[in-house]
Amino acid sequence: MTQAFYRKWRPQTWEAVIGQEHIISTLRNAIAADRMAHAYLFAGPRGTGKTTTARLLAKAANCLAEELSERPCNECAYCLAVNQGRFLDLIEIDAASNTSVEDVRDLREKINFSPNLGRYKIYIIDEVHMLSNAAFNALLKTLEEPPSHAIFVLATTEVHKIPATVLSRCQRHEFRRIPVPDIVANLETLAAGENLQVDPEAFTLIARQATGAMRDAISLLDQLASTSQHITLELAQTVLGTATSQAVIDITEAILTSDSAKGLDHIHQSLDSGSDPRQFARQIVDYLRNLLLVRMGNAQQIDATPEARQRMAQQAQAFASTPELLRIIQAFNHAASEARLSWQPALPLELALIESVETSPAEFTHPQEVTAPQMVSSPPKVRKPASKRAAESQKSAPPEDEPVPSEPEADSLPQNIAQNWDKVRGLVRQQNPQTQALLNSCKLLGIKNGILILGFNGEFAKTKMEQGQHIEILRQALQQVIGESLPVHCILSTGKSIPADVDQDGMVATALRDLGGEIVDIQ
């Protein structure tokens, strides 16, 4: 049976420990000055070198090298015995399976016996936070006044669970997550030693997937080495489950084209094929996050093939604005957390998709704030913005430096444009998906003096539409569909849609349209 990489390549010297220089230098100086503590606490995330460092400390404490600064030498009989796992004075205890007070009492009885060979007995208690309260209490006296020949090394990933009375009796060292460049450098050395051919992009992917744990990174490389001698980025993505599925790409495309029916089909096909709803939502979030990084100019942080990067760049720029992409990420991130709680696991994904497709940024409302409309005779209650309410309570007009913006009056929208607007957007999509995305974030206000007026909810989308060839592409599409190339004028829109059952000329409509109010209750 072959030996696992993480065991085969476990550091045997101080220099081989990666990413924990602040701890290694302290311990080496203590060994060189012959000032070792009687109890140590190694705390930090898994796979960062706590147990490895504890074994190095045990070797150094009993090493036979004459020069203290050269310990451990890895050449004397005691160092070789530790490396081979047969040094009797190194006792490793798994606290997860030895949690009772009887286990600690048994340890206390045996600790008074002198070492078999070396100068010190080294007790390494792994996952010490798993001990019971009674076991901790039984350990306190021994930690406070241990025999001169005993050294304790307590290791834990959850230091907050260790009683303060125990912490105060130990020299504490905090292990840090290992930086990605350090993990990559170590993996390259390991791969060279194992004669593995690994693409540089695959090293980076493995290091990021390890989230700062060297042992996890080495285990992932070991897993990939069993599949192929040449480890490519594509292979690493497939084996580690980080490859973007075609369904995620198709759902993103459905959002960009405002095709909710097609997006729902892709969701249902993925779930019917066995995908976990929560994990699928996480894959969508991860892909959309990559699009955000590309859009913000951080494409180098993405582990992807050149072809995938090119596709991401196209989709990232097709979103009307960064806030819109952020809103969609938040919707699917909410679905990822809700999927395990919903009695219908697919529902959070479906809601996230529909919110992403059907709701423009300014109209978006959190699901908890939506109330079901009812046909009633009494007018709905309207809540005005705080600034408006304060102004009215003082019976004064709005401040002069905050004028209320207004939209130019426009004639009614011709029926042929209203009925064929989806066809116009479809033609625009064929020319430039980004133009179509910008049209999704605006509304048709009408025609004034032969000019088509588009209302945008934000300055960014309005300015973007006015740049480049976006307006010309729209005019060409209008020419093909309705036979007329209309001039287009973009404005900032402050108006809100009025429910059909509300008097369009009444007080409620005026509050919604002109005063910035919103419907909060319908009776």
VOGU-3710 file (C-alpha; in Angstrom, 3 decimals, decimal comma):
1> mtqafyrkwr> 0,000/0,000/0,000  1,387/3,389/-1,001  1,885/6,059/1,624  -0,270/9,197/1,448  1,541/12,297/0,262  0,800/14,285/3,403  2,482/11,596/5,534  5,331/10,978/3,129  6,138/14,673/2,861  5,587/15,669/6,490
11> pqtweavigq> 8,302/18,219/7,467  11,194/16,680/9,412  13,125/19,904/10,058  12,287/23,404/11,251  13,076/24,834/7,808  10,529/22,582/6,113  7,561/24,049/8,038  5,738/26,455/5,720  4,058/29,706/6,662  4,620/29,654/10,445
21> ehiistlrna> 7,944/31,496/10,750  6,739/33,511/13,765  6,276/30,281/15,750  9,271/28,329/14,446  11,730/31,129/15,248  10,412/31,369/18,822  10,694/27,630/19,420  14,157/27,398/17,865  15,426/30,206/20,052  13,975/28,499/23,119
31> iaadrmahay> 15,751/25,242/22,193  19,055/27,048/21,554  18,824/28,816/24,916  17,659/25,656/26,722  14,574/27,511/27,989  11,717/25,200/27,075  8,320/25,695/28,682  6,532/22,872/30,466  3,251/23,344/28,556  2,449/24,686/25,083
41> lfagprgtgk> -0,859/25,411/23,378  -0,877/25,255/19,569  -4,074/26,802/18,198  -5,129/27,378/14,605  -7,006/26,019/11,563  -6,631/22,395/10,493  -3,727/21,398/8,300  -1,482/24,331/9,238  1,255/22,351/11,001  0,273/22,082/14,684
51> tttarllaka> 0,958/18,351/15,111  4,017/18,500/12,865  5,510/21,312/14,943  4,717/19,419/18,151  6,672/16,389/16,883  9,587/18,605/15,858  9,570/20,060/19,367  9,620/16,537/20,808  12,600/15,619/18,604  14,482/18,790/19,504
61> anclaeelse> 13,871/18,280/23,243  15,459/14,810/23,177  17,966/15,199/20,331  21,512/14,043/21,121  23,262/16,708/19,023  25,835/18,600/21,099  25,013/21,982/19,563  21,608/23,076/20,875  20,983/25,245/17,816  21,286/22,179/15,555
71> rpcnecaycl> 18,481/20,261/17,244  16,741/18,288/15,877  19,566/16,814/13,827  17,526/13,990/12,199  20,621/11,797/12,479  20,828/10,623/16,098  19,045/7,525/17,369  16,307/9,488/19,131  15,487/11,666/16,106  15,303/8,602/13,860
81> avnqgrfldl> 13,073/6,836/16,391  10,649/9,783/16,404  10,608/9,884/12,594  9,813/6,154/12,493  7,104/6,381/15,167  8,857/4,154/17,730  10,077/6,638/20,330  8,481/5,503/23,580  8,767/8,866/25,327  6,549/10,594/22,732
91> ieidaasnts> 2,927/9,959/23,695  0,198/11,227/21,349  -3,328/11,305/22,740  -6,479/11,927/20,702  -8,723/13,923/23,014  -11,712/13,280/20,751  -11,709/9,609/21,776  -10,283/10,051/25,286  -12,581/12,679/26,736  -13,427/11,279/30,145
101> vedvrdlrek> -11,937/12,196/33,511  -10,765/8,562/33,912  -8,515/8,952/30,848  -6,861/12,041/32,349  -6,450/10,352/35,737  -4,732/7,437/34,020  -2,389/9,934/32,351  -1,645/11,589/35,711  -0,696/8,254/37,240  1,726/7,360/34,425
111> infspnlgry> 3,320/10,790/34,064  5,386/10,423/37,231  7,367/7,537/35,747  10,761/8,574/34,369  11,365/8,616/30,599  12,335/5,316/29,009  15,155/6,703/26,864  15,187/10,469/26,421  15,445/13,414/28,762  11,767/14,354/28,451
121> kiyiidevhm> 8,411/12,688/28,093  6,415/14,661/25,525  2,616/14,463/25,726  0,834/15,716/22,584  -2,920/16,019/23,212  -4,652/16,641/19,881  -8,071/18,349/19,670  -7,811/19,096/23,378  -11,017/21,156/23,295  -12,931/17,855/23,141
131> lsnaafnall> -12,100/17,049/26,785  -14,975/17,233/29,234  -15,055/19,855/31,988  -14,207/17,216/34,563  -11,246/16,072/32,456  -9,978/19,662/32,170  -10,235/20,061/35,929  -8,285/16,854/36,457  -5,596/18,110/34,061  -5,148/21,501/35,722
141> ktleeppsha> -2,925/20,440/38,611  -0,643/18,460/36,328  -0,297/21,400/33,936  0,484/23,767/36,782  3,146/21,615/38,440  4,250/18,851/36,061  7,265/16,638/36,758  10,539/18,107/35,529  10,791/15,430/32,860  7,334/16,104/31,311
151> ifvlattevh> 6,344/18,558/28,551  2,753/19,013/27,381  1,740/20,196/23,898  -1,977/20,836/23,555  -3,321/21,273/20,004  -6,740/22,614/19,078  -8,720/24,114/16,209  -11,238/25,728/18,586  -9,284/27,661/21,179  -12,407/29,462/22,407
161> kipatvlsrc> -13,547/26,181/23,980  -10,458/25,898/26,180  -11,038/27,030/29,798  -9,177/30,175/30,824  -7,562/28,271/33,676  -5,890/25,984/31,152  -4,884/28,804/28,809  -3,142/30,653/31,601  -0,898/27,656/32,301  0,349/27,251/28,712
171> qrhefrripv> 2,649/29,125/26,367  0,252/29,927/23,542  1,113/29,954/19,821  -1,378/30,887/17,101  -0,955/29,095/13,765  -2,067/31,036/10,688  -3,594/29,967/7,424  -0,841/29,492/4,852  -0,755/32,012/1,963  -1,555/30,719/-1,525
181> pdivanletl> 1,929/31,510/-2,966  3,580/29,471/-0,185  1,254/26,533/-0,807  1,922/26,695/-4,551  5,700/26,735/-4,005  5,519/23,700/-1,711  3,254/21,802/-4,124  5,693/22,466/-6,953  8,517/20,967/-4,881  6,383/17,950/-3,988
191> aagenlqvdp> 5,293/17,411/-7,599  8,903/17,518/-8,764  9,815/14,917/-6,152  6,977/12,657/-7,284  7,679/13,219/-11,037  4,219/14,718/-11,597  3,402/16,998/-14,524  1,103/19,749/-13,262  0,042/22,923/-15,061  0,715/26,145/-13,106
201> eaftliarqa> -2,991/27,048/-13,180  -3,827/23,712/-11,539  -1,395/24,448/-8,682  -3,152/27,754/-8,033  -6,596/26,145/-8,107  -5,523/23,458/-5,621  -3,969/26,061/-3,313  -7,114/28,190/-3,289  -9,348/25,181/-2,735  -7,243/24,269/0,324
211> tgamrdaisl> -8,216/27,590/1,998  -4,901/27,958/3,798  -4,449/24,321/4,909  -1,263/22,734/3,583  -2,407/19,215/4,440  -5,622/19,718/2,445  -3,634/20,993/-0,536  -1,294/17,997/-0,478  -4,259/15,609/-0,146  -5,953/17,223/-3,159
221> ldqlastsqh> -2,771/16,842/-5,206  -2,570/13,210/-4,092  -6,146/12,702/-5,283  -5,390/14,230/-8,675  -2,159/12,250/-9,045  -4,157/9,021/-8,943  -6,182/10,060/-12,013  -3,489/11,166/-14,424  0,220/11,808/-14,709  -0,459/15,156/-16,401
231> itlelaqtvl> -2,682/17,313/-14,228  -4,302/20,125/-16,231  -6,570/22,890/-15,010  -9,546/21,255/-16,722  -8,827/17,934/-14,989  -8,428/19,632/-11,609  -11,704/21,513/-12,043  -13,553/18,341/-13,014  -12,169/16,143/-10,228  -12,480/18,791/-7,516
241> gtatsqavid> -15,979/19,767/-8,623  -15,125/23,389/-9,386  -15,763/23,282/-13,119  -18,618/25,550/-14,131  -21,471/23,430/-15,433  -23,149/24,324/-18,711  -26,411/24,719/-16,810  -24,940/27,609/-14,776  -23,790/29,328/-17,972  -27,210/28,795/-19,568
251> iteailtsds> -29,010/30,224/-16,536  -26,790/33,312/-16,652  -27,603/33,675/-20,334  -31,315/33,374/-19,558  -30,993/36,198/-17,031  -29,219/38,393/-19,572  -31,928/37,748/-22,174  -34,757/38,123/-19,627  -35,997/34,642/-20,533  -37,403/33,334/-17,256
261> akgldhihqs> -39,052/30,309/-18,897  -35,767/29,059/-20,304  -33,981/29,766/-17,016  -36,525/27,739/-15,056  -36,159/24,885/-17,545  -32,398/24,779/-16,941  -32,918/24,770/-13,164  -35,413/21,914/-13,320  -33,253/19,879/-15,712  -30,267/20,200/-13,361
271> ldsgsdprqf> -32,260/19,244/-10,277  -33,971/16,362/-12,091  -30,543/15,012/-13,053  -29,589/14,783/-9,371  -27,953/18,125/-8,543  -28,331/19,272/-4,957  -30,323/22,566/-4,925  -28,131/24,187/-2,307  -24,875/23,195/-4,003  -26,267/24,238/-7,388
281> arqivdylrn> -27,137/27,669/-5,984  -23,589/27,955/-4,649  -22,205/27,137/-8,108  -24,317/29,927/-9,596  -23,115/32,354/-6,927  -19,498/31,355/-7,531  -19,861/31,900/-11,284  -21,604/35,253/-10,861  -18,857/36,270/-8,419  -16,327/35,490/-11,133
291> lllvrmgnaq> -18,270/37,720/-13,516  -18,141/40,475/-10,900  -14,369/40,082/-10,564  -14,001/40,281/-14,339  -16,207/43,359/-14,478  -14,159/45,055/-11,729  -10,868/44,341/-13,526  -9,715/41,437/-11,323  -9,854/38,624/-13,864  -6,419/37,405/-12,761
301> qidatpearq> -7,990/36,139/-9,526  -10,110/33,621/-11,423  -8,986/30,045/-12,060  -10,314/29,414/-15,558  -9,207/28,422/-19,037  -8,687/31,147/-21,671  -11,912/30,127/-23,382  -13,854/30,347/-20,118  -12,314/33,744/-19,356  -13,411/35,038/-22,744
311> rmaqqaqafa> -16,967/33,836/-22,185  -17,006/35,372/-18,705  -15,805/38,690/-20,098  -18,651/38,749/-22,630  -21,318/37,937/-20,052  -19,844/40,271/-17,422  -20,070/43,263/-19,735  -23,580/42,322/-20,865  -25,061/43,303/-17,478  -26,513/46,789/-17,486
321> stpellriiq> -24,630/47,849/-14,358  -22,556/46,552/-11,497  -25,380/47,167/-8,957  -27,628/44,950/-11,062  -25,063/42,135/-10,977  -24,651/42,605/-7,218  -28,412/42,339/-6,758  -28,537/39,079/-8,707  -25,626/37,623/-6,707  -27,433/38,502/-3,480
331> afnhaasear> -30,622/36,833/-4,714  -28,888/33,513/-5,451  -26,762/33,737/-2,306  -30,022/34,017/-0,360  -31,296/30,961/-2,253  -28,184/28,995/-1,273  -28,893/29,545/2,419  -32,635/29,002/2,139  -32,536/25,801/0,075  -31,948/23,557/3,085
341> lswqpalple> -34,831/25,144/5,014  -37,521/25,152/2,335  -40,008/22,301/2,145  -39,718/22,703/-1,643  -35,944/22,768/-2,269  -36,269/24,152/-5,810  -38,382/27,139/-4,737  -35,547/29,436/-3,524  -33,734/28,928/-6,827  -36,892/29,641/-8,807
351> laliesvets> -37,589/32,805/-6,819  -34,010/34,008/-7,261  -34,212/33,511/-11,013  -37,539/35,283/-11,360  -36,328/38,184/-9,215  -33,232/38,435/-11,385  -35,146/38,383/-14,659  -38,371/40,187/-13,940  -37,335/42,948/-11,527  -35,305/45,986/-12,505
361> paefthpqev> -32,849/47,362/-9,886  -35,050/50,284/-8,832  -38,173/48,138/-8,608  -36,561/45,332/-6,622  -38,213/44,656/-3,295  -37,139/42,098/-0,717  -39,631/39,200/-0,578  -40,530/39,939/3,057  -41,749/43,430/2,057  -44,154/42,307/-0,669
371> tapqmvsspp> -47,859/42,134/0,160  -50,470/40,433/-1,996  -52,703/42,916/-3,887  -56,471/42,742/-3,345  -59,228/44,458/-5,331  -60,860/46,869/-2,870  -62,855/50,052/-2,946  -60,794/51,996/-0,393  -57,520/53,589/-1,570  -54,236/51,999/-0,444
381> kvrkpaskra> -52,150/53,541/2,280  -49,064/55,309/0,977  -45,826/55,781/2,917  -43,827/58,789/1,866  -40,037/59,000/2,209  -38,710/60,309/5,510  -37,494/63,546/3,911  -40,964/64,215/2,489  -42,696/63,443/5,763  -40,346/65,761/7,637
391> aesqksappe> -40,898/68,519/5,126  -44,665/68,219/5,361  -44,610/68,139/9,162  -42,857/71,512/9,040  -45,353/72,734/6,415  -42,565/73,898/4,148  -41,713/73,218/0,545  -38,699/70,945/-0,397  -35,299/72,664/0,068  -34,181/74,738/-2,858
401> depvpsepea> -30,941/72,764/-3,172  -32,918/69,529/-3,576  -35,285/70,154/-6,485  -37,719/67,386/-7,298  -36,776/66,045/-10,733  -39,531/65,727/-13,266  -39,921/63,879/-16,545  -40,769/65,672/-19,767  -44,325/65,163/-20,842  -44,632/62,678/-23,682
411> dslpqniaqn> -47,407/61,616/-25,971  -48,882/58,146/-25,567  -46,721/55,290/-26,773  -47,712/54,050/-30,242  -49,320/50,631/-30,115  -47,006/49,158/-32,741  -43,942/49,924/-30,562  -45,507/48,663/-27,338  -46,648/45,409/-28,952  -43,358/44,758/-30,724
421> wdkvrglvrq> -40,921/45,904/-28,042  -39,879/42,338/-27,213  -39,155/41,725/-30,890  -37,087/44,917/-30,988  -35,051/43,772/-27,996  -34,540/40,378/-29,632  -33,016/41,989/-32,720  -30,883/44,229/-30,522  -29,675/41,156/-28,676  -28,347/39,685/-31,931
431> qnpqtqalln> -26,261/42,802/-32,531  -25,046/43,494/-28,984  -26,186/41,714/-25,787  -25,055/44,687/-23,695  -27,438/47,001/-25,544  -30,293/44,598/-24,877  -29,318/44,470/-21,191  -29,426/48,272/-21,020  -32,917/48,244/-22,554  -33,999/45,821/-19,831
441> sckllgikng> -33,166/48,447/-17,195  -35,214/51,246/-18,787  -38,885/51,862/-19,514  -40,670/53,319/-22,516  -42,100/56,714/-21,570  -43,614/57,563/-24,961  -42,934/59,725/-28,001  -42,616/63,515/-27,915  -42,205/65,500/-31,104  -41,272/62,346/-32,964
451> ililgfngef> -38,565/61,370/-30,424  -38,696/58,065/-28,498  -38,068/58,779/-24,808  -36,448/56,110/-22,596  -36,481/56,472/-18,809  -33,566/55,088/-16,792  -33,496/54,590/-13,020  -29,814/55,443/-12,635  -27,190/57,711/-14,125  -24,816/54,828/-14,883
461> aktkmeqgqh> -27,196/52,945/-17,193  -28,351/56,193/-18,874  -24,787/57,292/-19,591  -23,848/53,826/-20,809  -26,770/53,779/-23,244  -25,742/57,132/-24,671  -22,204/55,924/-25,352  -20,953/53,878/-28,279  -23,361/52,411/-30,799  -26,180/51,441/-28,418
471> ieilrqalqq> -28,689/54,045/-29,629  -27,853/53,393/-33,286  -28,372/49,648/-32,790  -31,787/50,375/-31,252  -32,757/52,647/-34,156  -31,798/49,978/-36,698  -33,923/47,424/-34,838  -36,885/49,854/-34,800  -36,458/50,318/-38,545  -36,635/46,574/-39,142
481> vigeslpvhc> -39,632/45,967/-36,879  -41,901/49,027/-37,311  -40,409/50,447/-40,503  -39,292/53,710/-38,894  -35,943/54,766/-37,403  -36,903/57,091/-34,541  -34,532/59,468/-32,741  -33,950/58,320/-29,149  -33,596/60,503/-26,060  -32,518/59,078/-22,643
491> ilstgksipa> -33,576/60,681/-19,369  -33,445/59,885/-15,661  -36,846/58,547/-14,641  -38,267/59,137/-11,169  -41,762/57,916/-11,800  -43,205/54,665/-10,511  -45,706/52,265/-12,027  -49,259/52,799/-10,793  -51,437/49,720/-10,053  -54,295/49,285/-12,509
501> dvdqdgmvat> -56,969/49,560/-9,793  -55,682/52,968/-8,613  -57,108/56,199/-10,079  -54,353/57,381/-12,404  -55,198/61,043/-11,735  -55,990/60,735/-8,038  -54,117/61,551/-4,846  -52,525/58,094/-4,504  -51,144/58,133/-8,037  -49,743/61,623/-7,473
511> alrdlggeiv> -47,983/60,513/-4,269  -46,477/57,495/-5,995  -45,468/59,282/-9,178  -44,360/62,698/-7,941  -43,579/62,455/-4,229  -41,581/59,233/-4,178  -44,107/57,320/-2,056  -44,587/53,559/-2,008  -47,502/51,231/-1,291  -47,084/49,404/2,021
521> diq> -50,602/48,090/2,646  -53,791/47,466/0,666  -57,056/47,029/2,537
//
